Amino acid sequence: MNVQALARPEIVAMKAYSSARSEAPGQGVLLNANECPWPLLDEVQATQTLNRYPDPQPQALVEALANLYQVPAAQLLVTRGSDEGIDLLTRVFCRAGTDAILHCPPTFGMYRIAAQTQGAAVISIARSAATDFALDTEGVLRAVRENDTLRLVFLTSPNNPTGDTLPDGFLQDLLDAARGRAIVVVDEAYAEFCAAPSASTLLAGNEHLVVLRTLSKAWASAGLRCGTVLAGEAVIGLLRRVIAPYPLASPVTALALRVLQPDLMQRQHEMLQQLADNKRQLLGLLQNRPFIRTCWPGEANFVLI
């Protein structure tokens, strides 16, 4: 299949903005960047180059994240949180007044916001309380097969706020149904809290699959606004055409690299264990409470009651 056939024609035809730093990614003074030659601050969080524009996609951070998520660096785009990845995907693949996205509420609200901002329609395959808010897999598959305007299918695993993961085998069925028709986006903001394998293991052979990851949740770095889009090189290339010239501030890059150092990765592992213990204690406290009608433990770092 040709992923570019699903994208907005004007994006495919667009020549990407080429920043001064991307044209000359090496270190040094770039006369075409119109930078101030002297920094006001000598050092900010291990970054001494605030007077220079940062690399659009810092190589060291890209490689560190690629190693963390076990994908080739060419299949990775660093963004300002997952929110920017959602926005970029909607702008690239949805034409205003023509195309649509699909989401499954209750779920993360930014999928709808991004679509409405772009002027795209929103197809909702709701999760019903009558079925414990389980994903309506047949409804999703049917919508993908029947809606020719559908361009993006947003799924969250574990889902916010229900905490459930995608049913076994469903993602591959969906990818088969969506091939040549739509991009399937799996938002894994809470993936580190569950044992389910990442959808990124299916990237090979599925160029219409996109996986979103973030340092905000399990890496205790929401203030960094550092997210990642994992996808085939064709999709990454399209997103790079519309992403802001310098999405990550230099201190963000420096701090993100610090978070991914071995000593902090060990602390992160210990933190996840402590969070799991705290969740078990919370569930014990909630058990048999007369004011709670139903409790969904889920597989993330929260509980739905």
N, C-alpha and C positions, 0 to 999 in steps of 0.2 A: 504494500500500500504506500501511498505518497502522503505523508503528514502535511506537506505544504498545501495539498488540495483542500484540507479542512480549514486552513487559516484564512484570515481576511485577505483578499487579493491585494489590497493596498499595502498591507504589511509585507507580503511576499515581495512586492515590487519596490518596497522602500529601501533606500540606502541608509544603513545605520549611521548614527552620529559617531564620529571618530574623535575621541578626546585626545588632548595632547599626551596624556600619560599612556593611553592605549597604543598610540602611534610609536612611542618610544618608552617601552616599559622598564628600561634600565634605570639605574640611579643617575643622579646628576641634575644639572640646571637645564630646564627646557624653556628656551626663549619664547616658544609659541604658546606657553601656558599663561602668560600674563600674571605671574605670581609675585608676591612680595619677596624680596631677596633675603630678608632677615626674619627669624621667628621672634615673637614677643615672649614666648615661654620657652625656657631652656629644655624642659622635660615634662611630659604629661603621660603617665602610665607607660613608661618605656618607649614613648614615641617622641622623637626630637625633630620631627619634620612637619610641624603643623603649618608652616609657610608654604609647603608644597602640596599639590593635589595628590591624593593617594592613588594607588593602583586601582583601576575599576574592579578587577577580580584578583585580589592579592594571591600570588602563587603559593606562598607558604600556607595560607589559610585554606585555599582550595585543596591543596594536597593533604592537609591534616584532616579536613572533612571527608575527602574521598577515602582516606584510610579508615576513618571512623565508620563510614557507612558502606564500605567495601564496594565501591563503584569506581570506574575509571574517571580521572579528573575531567576528561572531555564531556562527561555526562552530568556535570554538576555546575550549578549557578548559585552564587552566594547572594542573598537578598536581605533587605531590611525586614527581618522576620518573615513568617509564612504569609502574612498579609500582603506583602509586596508580590510574592509569587502568585497568589490568587488574583491580584489585580492585573499583573502582566499577562497571565493566561487568558483572562477575560478580554483584555484589550486586543490581544493577538487573534483570538479565535472567534470572537462574537461581533458581528456587525449590528449596529444599532438598528432596531426596528425589524430585523430579519431573523437573527439566530437566537438560540435559547440555551440555558443551562438547566441541569437537573440537580436537585438536592433532596434530602430526606429528613425533614424536620420532625421532632426537635433535633437540631444540630447547630453547628457553628454558624452564626449569623452573617459572617462576612461574605459567604458565597452569594447570598441574595443581594447584599449591599453592592458588591462589585458588579453584579449583573445589572442591577437597576441603574447604577451610575453610568454604565456603558450603554444603557438603552436596550439591553437584551431581555427577552422574556424569561420567566422563571417557571419551570415545571416542578411541582412538588409531589413527591411520592411519600406521603406522611407515614410516620410510625404511629401505630395505634396503641392507646393504653389497654385496649381489650386484648392485645397480643403481647403484653409486657414490653411495648415499644420496640419489638423486634423489627429488623429491617425487612421490608416487603420486597424480597428478592425477585419474585415473579413480576411484581408491578414495575420494578426498575428495568428488568429485561424487556418487558413488553413496551415500555415507553421508549427505550432505545431503538427497538425494532420499528416502531410505528411513527416516530417523529423525525421527519427529514430535516427539520430546522435545528435539531439538537446538536450542539458542538462540544459541550463540556459536561461531564458527569462527575459531580463532587461527592466523594464518600469519605467518612472519617473513621479511622480505626486505631485505637478505641474511639468510640463516638463520644462527643460532648453534647448532652449531659448524661447519656445512658450508660456509657462505659463499656459497651459490648464491642467485640471485634467482628470482622467480616466472617460469615460462615465458610467452612471449608469448601473449597472448589468453586465458590461463587465468583470470585474475582476473575478466574480464567474463563468461566462461562460469559461473564460480562465483557471481557476483552474480546472474545470471539464474536459476540453480538455487535460490539461497537466498532470492529475493524472496518476502516474505510468510511465510518459514519461520524465518530465522535472521539474526543480525547477523554480518557478515564483518569481522574485525579484522585489519588488516595492520600489524604492528609493524615500523617502519622505523628502529630504533635505529641501524643502520649505513648508512643510505641515502646519507649524504654521501660514503662511500668508493667508491660505484659510479656508473656512468653511466646506470643504468636510471631512467626517469621515475618520480616519486612516484605512488603510488596515489591521492593526493589529487586528481589531475586527473580522477578518476572520481566525485568526491563529488556533482557536479551530476547529478541524475537517479537517484542511488542512495542514498536516505536510510537504507539498512541497511548502509552502508559506514562503517567507523571506521578512522582511521589514527593510529598512535601515533608521536610524535617525542620526541627528548630532546636536552638539551645535554650529556649525560654523556660521550658517546663522541667525536665529531668536534669538539666544542667544548671539550674538555679541562676539563669542569666537573662531573665526577661528584660532587664534594663538595657542590655546590649543591643536588642533588636537585630539578632543575627539568625537568619533562616537559610534554608537550602532547598533548591529545586533539583530533583534527580530525574533525568529523562534522557531519551536518545539524543544524539548530537543534532538531529534536524530540529527538534523542539527547542533545545538549548540555543541554537543559532537564531531562531525566530525571536525568542525572548530577549536575547542580547540586542536586538535591533531597537527595542523600545524601552529598555531599562534606563534609568537615570545614568548620566555619565559617571558619577562617582557615588555609588550607593552606600558605601561603607566609609565612615570616618576613620582616620588613622588610629585613634585610641580604641575604637571598637575592634579593629583588626588585632591590635596588640593584646587587648584583654581576652579576645576569643582564643587567640593562640595560647595565652597563659592558661585558660580554662582547660585546654586540651593537652596540657603537659602531664606526664605520667603520675606525678604526685597528686595532682588534683583529680585525675581520673580515678585514682584509688579512693580518694575522699568521696567522689561522686558515687562510687559503688557502695561505699558504706552508708552514704546518705539514702540511697534507694532502699537498702535493707531497713534502715530506721523508719523510713516512710511506710514501708510495708507493715512493720510492727505496729506503728501508730494507727494504721488503718484497721488492723485486726482488733486493736483495743477499742477503737471507735465503734466498730460493728458490734462488739460485745456489749458496749454501753447502750447501743440503740435497740438491742434485742428485747422483744416483749414489752416495749414501751407502749402504753395505751394510746398515745397521741400519734403514733405512726401506723398508717394503714398498710403501706408497702415499702420495702427497701430493695433497691437494686445495687448490689455491691460493685458490680462492674470490674474492669481490669485496669483502671487508670488510678490516678492519685486523688480521687474524689468518690463520694457516695451519693447516689440519688435517692431521696426519700419522699 
